[in-house]
Amino acid sequence: MLPKQHRNPPHSCRGARQIQQDEFRRVFAGDVAPEVAELMAATQRPITASALEDKATKAAWKTIPSWTMITLQDLNIPAEAMRYMAKRAGSTTVEIDASHAVTVSHPDTVADLIDTAARATTS
């Protein structure tokens, strides 16, 4: 990810970062149609440092079942890191040849995983 300081951010967004628009498709949405990735780049919201640095106060995966979709073409979170986190959580995993923007490039596959998880955890 190529961070770019948000220009003239409101006070609540100080220190926020976003992906450079001209690099967005390559680093975030490589398997998304160019015109869709261009719109995503133009409308992205900056991410604050606290979103990446704050510590979680509870880990739901310690007490409830979890599912993880591992995106093999993700340039933001390496597949090995996703596998490590999924294994630690005891997650049921599905691997897919997709970018970080998997919800846009493969919405049916994402929906199927959510449906599977929901059906497996409801009685």
Backbone as numpy.savetxt, mean C-alpha at the origin, in Angstrom:
# Nx Ny Nz CAx CAy CAz Cx Cy Cz
10.67 4.92 -3.66 9.81 6.08 -3.66 10.71 7.30 -3.66
10.39 8.24 -4.47 11.16 9.47 -4.54 10.38 10.56 -3.82
10.72 10.85 -2.56 9.94 11.83 -1.82 10.14 13.24 -2.33
9.10 14.00 -2.24 9.15 15.40 -2.63 8.44 16.19 -1.55
9.07 17.21 -1.06 8.46 18.04 -0.03 7.21 18.70 -0.60
6.13 18.67 0.14 4.88 19.30 -0.29 5.05 20.81 -0.26
4.72 21.47 -1.34 4.89 22.92 -1.42 3.79 23.64 -0.66
4.18 24.60 0.16 3.24 25.42 0.93 2.19 24.59 1.66
2.62 23.61 2.43 1.63 22.76 3.10 0.93 23.49 4.22
-0.33 23.11 4.50 -0.97 23.66 5.69 -0.22 23.15 6.92
-0.43 23.80 8.04 0.31 23.44 9.26 0.23 21.94 9.56
-0.92 21.32 9.36 -1.10 19.91 9.69 -0.32 18.98 8.76
0.19 19.51 7.65 0.92 18.67 6.69 2.42 18.96 6.67
2.91 19.74 7.61 4.34 20.05 7.61 5.14 18.75 7.67
6.18 18.67 6.86 7.02 17.48 6.82 6.43 16.36 5.98
5.31 16.64 5.31 4.67 15.62 4.49 5.47 15.39 3.21
5.32 14.20 2.66 6.03 13.83 1.44 5.05 13.27 0.43
5.44 13.38 -0.84 4.66 12.76 -1.89 5.62 12.30 -2.98
5.13 11.45 -3.85 5.95 10.93 -4.94 5.95 11.96 -6.06
7.11 12.21 -6.63 7.20 13.15 -7.75 6.28 12.67 -8.87
5.51 13.59 -9.41 4.51 13.20 -10.42 5.12 12.51 -11.63
6.28 12.98 -12.07 6.88 12.37 -13.26 7.47 10.98 -12.98
7.58 10.59 -11.73 8.08 9.26 -11.35 6.99 8.36 -10.77
5.79 8.91 -10.60 4.73 8.21 -9.90 4.43 6.84 -10.50
4.18 6.78 -11.79 3.81 5.50 -12.41 4.92 4.48 -12.23
6.16 4.87 -12.44 7.27 3.93 -12.35 7.42 3.37 -10.94
7.32 4.21 -9.92 7.62 3.75 -8.56 6.40 3.29 -7.77
5.20 3.61 -8.24 4.01 3.32 -7.44 2.95 2.52 -8.19
2.84 2.74 -9.49 1.71 2.18 -10.24 2.12 1.68 -11.62
3.18 0.91 -11.67 3.74 0.44 -12.94 2.80 -0.39 -13.78
1.81 -1.02 -13.17 0.88 -1.87 -13.91 -0.50 -1.21 -14.09
-0.54 0.09 -13.90 -1.77 0.86 -14.06 -1.70 1.60 -15.39
-2.83 1.72 -16.09 -2.87 2.43 -17.37 -2.27 3.83 -17.19
-1.46 4.28 -18.15 -0.78 5.57 -18.03 -1.71 6.73 -17.67
-2.87 6.82 -18.30 -3.77 7.94 -18.01 -4.35 7.87 -16.59
-4.54 6.66 -16.08 -5.02 6.50 -14.71 -3.91 6.84 -13.72
-2.71 6.37 -14.00 -1.56 6.68 -13.13 -1.29 8.18 -13.12
-1.47 8.84 -14.25 -1.27 10.30 -14.31 -2.27 11.02 -13.40
-3.52 10.57 -13.43 -4.54 11.15 -12.55 -4.21 10.86 -11.08
-3.77 9.64 -10.80 -3.39 9.29 -9.43 -2.24 10.18 -8.95
-1.28 10.42 -9.82 -0.13 11.26 -9.45 -0.57 12.68 -9.15
-1.47 13.19 -9.97 -1.92 14.58 -9.81 -2.79 14.76 -8.57
-3.47 13.71 -8.15 -4.41 13.84 -7.03 -3.93 13.17 -5.74
-2.68 12.69 -5.74 -2.17 12.04 -4.53 -2.16 13.00 -3.35
-2.38 12.45 -2.18 -2.29 13.25 -0.96 -0.93 12.98 -0.33
-0.31 13.99 0.20 0.98 13.79 0.86 0.83 12.87 2.06
1.87 12.13 2.37 1.89 11.29 3.56 2.77 11.99 4.60
2.31 12.01 5.81 3.08 12.65 6.87 4.10 11.67 7.43
5.17 12.20 7.95 6.21 11.36 8.54 5.64 10.50 9.66
4.70 11.04 10.43 4.15 10.29 11.56 3.43 9.03 11.09
2.88 9.04 9.88 2.20 7.85 9.37 3.18 6.69 9.19
4.43 7.01 8.96 5.45 5.98 8.76 6.27 5.70 10.01
6.28 6.64 10.94 7.17 6.53 12.09 6.49 6.23 13.41
5.20 6.59 13.55 4.51 6.36 14.82 4.41 4.87 15.12
4.52 4.53 16.39 4.41 3.13 16.80 2.94 2.79 17.03
2.57 1.60 16.61 1.21 1.12 16.85 1.05 0.83 18.33
-0.14 1.10 18.84 -0.38 0.85 20.26 -0.90 -0.57 20.50
-1.50 -1.17 19.47 -1.98 -2.55 19.56 -1.79 -3.21 18.21
-1.60 -4.51 18.24 -1.44 -5.27 17.00 -2.58 -6.27 16.89
-3.56 -5.97 16.06 -4.73 -6.83 15.93 -4.36 -8.23 15.46
-3.30 -8.34 14.67 -2.92 -9.65 14.15 -2.51 -10.63 15.24
-2.27 -10.13 16.42 -1.90 -11.04 17.52 -3.10 -11.82 18.04
-4.30 -11.32 17.79 -5.49 -11.96 18.35 -6.56 -12.35 17.32
-6.44 -11.87 16.09 -7.43 -12.24 15.08 -6.73 -12.72 13.81
-7.40 -13.55 13.02 -6.79 -14.03 11.76 -6.53 -12.87 10.81
-5.52 -13.02 9.97 -5.21 -11.97 9.00 -4.85 -12.57 7.64
-5.02 -11.76 6.62 -4.68 -12.13 5.25 -3.78 -11.04 4.70
-2.83 -11.43 3.87 -1.89 -10.48 3.28 -1.77 -10.73 1.79
-1.87 -9.66 1.00 -1.61 -9.75 -0.42 -0.20 -9.23 -0.64
0.66 -10.07 -1.13 2.06 -9.71 -1.37 2.20 -9.33 -2.84
2.56 -8.07 -3.06 2.68 -7.54 -4.42 4.14 -7.64 -4.87
4.37 -8.48 -5.86 5.73 -8.82 -6.27 6.45 -7.73 -7.06
5.72 -6.78 -7.61 6.34 -5.68 -8.37 6.31 -4.37 -7.60
6.10 -4.45 -6.30 6.00 -3.27 -5.44 7.39 -2.68 -5.22
7.58 -1.43 -5.60 8.87 -0.77 -5.40 8.90 0.04 -4.11
7.81 0.01 -3.34 7.73 0.76 -2.09 7.91 -0.14 -0.87
7.33 -1.32 -0.92 7.50 -2.30 0.16 7.98 -3.59 -0.50
9.22 -3.98 -0.27 9.74 -5.18 -0.90 8.94 -6.43 -0.53
8.78 -7.33 -1.49 8.02 -8.57 -1.25 8.58 -9.33 -0.05
9.90 -9.35 0.10 10.49 -10.07 1.24 10.05 -9.46 2.57
9.92 -8.14 2.62 9.45 -7.48 3.84 7.99 -7.85 4.09
7.19 -7.89 3.03 5.78 -8.28 3.19 5.68 -9.73 3.67
6.50 -10.60 3.10 6.50 -12.01 3.53 6.88 -12.13 5.00
7.89 -11.39 5.41 8.33 -11.41 6.81 7.20 -10.98 7.73
6.55 -9.85 7.40 5.47 -9.35 8.25 4.29 -10.32 8.26
3.98 -10.90 7.10 2.86 -11.85 7.02 3.15 -13.10 7.84
4.38 -13.58 7.76 4.75 -14.77 8.53 4.66 -14.49 10.03
5.17 -13.34 10.44 5.13 -12.96 11.85 3.69 -12.87 12.35
2.79 -12.42 11.48 1.39 -12.28 11.85 0.60 -13.58 11.69
1.23 -14.59 11.11 0.51 -15.83 10.87 -0.56 -15.67 9.80
-0.33 -14.76 8.88 -1.32 -14.44 7.84 -1.44 -15.54 6.79
-2.63 -15.65 6.25 -2.83 -16.39 5.02 -2.38 -15.45 3.92
-1.53 -15.91 3.02 -0.97 -15.01 2.02 -1.38 -15.39 0.60
-1.44 -14.38 -0.23 -1.66 -14.51 -1.66 -0.61 -13.64 -2.31
0.11 -14.18 -3.28 1.11 -13.38 -4.01 0.57 -13.05 -5.38
0.85 -11.84 -5.82 0.37 -11.37 -7.12 1.44 -10.53 -7.80
1.55 -10.68 -9.09 2.51 -9.91 -9.88 1.91 -8.53 -10.13
2.06 -7.65 -9.14 1.42 -6.33 -9.20 2.27 -5.30 -8.49
1.95 -4.04 -8.77 2.63 -2.90 -8.14 1.98 -2.58 -6.79
2.45 -1.52 -6.17 1.88 -1.05 -4.91 0.41 -0.64 -5.10
0.05 -0.26 -6.30 -1.32 0.19 -6.61 -2.21 -0.98 -7.01
-2.06 -2.09 -6.34 -2.80 -3.32 -6.67 -4.31 -3.14 -6.61
-4.80 -2.27 -5.75 -6.24 -2.07 -5.67 -6.80 -1.44 -6.94
-5.95 -0.75 -7.67 -6.37 -0.14 -8.93 -6.10 -1.09 -10.10
-4.96 -1.74 -10.11 -4.59 -2.59 -11.24 -5.28 -3.96 -11.22
-5.61 -4.46 -10.04 -6.24 -5.79 -9.91 -7.38 -5.74 -8.88
-8.38 -4.90 -9.10 -9.43 -4.74 -8.08 -10.21 -6.02 -7.79
-10.44 -6.85 -8.80 -11.20 -8.09 -8.56 -10.43 -9.06 -7.68
-9.13 -9.14 -7.87 -8.31 -10.03 -7.05 -8.29 -9.55 -5.60
-8.18 -8.24 -5.41 -8.21 -7.67 -4.06 -9.57 -7.94 -3.41
-10.64 -7.70 -4.17 -11.98 -7.94 -3.64 -12.18 -9.41 -3.28
-11.66 -10.32 -4.10 -11.77 -11.75 -3.80 -11.06 -12.09 -2.50
-9.88 -11.51 -2.27 -9.15 -11.78 -1.02 -9.94 -11.25 0.17
-10.49 -10.07 0.04 -11.29 -9.50 1.13 -12.51 -10.38 1.40
-13.16 -10.83 0.34 -14.32 -11.69 0.48 -13.95 -13.01 1.17
-12.84 -13.59 0.74 -12.36 -14.83 1.37 -12.10 -14.64 2.85
-11.43 -13.55 3.20 -11.13 -13.27 4.61 -12.42 -13.06 5.40
-13.35 -12.32 4.83 -14.61 -12.05 5.54 -15.39 -13.33 5.77
-15.46 -14.18 4.75 -16.20 -15.44 4.88 -15.53 -16.39 5.88
-14.22 -16.33 5.93 -13.50 -17.23 6.83 -13.61 -16.81 8.30
-13.96 -15.57 8.52 -13.99 -15.07 9.91 -15.39 -14.78 10.42
-16.40 -15.09 9.63 -17.77 -14.89 10.09 -18.43 -16.25 10.27
-19.34 -16.30 11.20 -20.02 -17.59 11.42 -21.46 -17.55 11.00
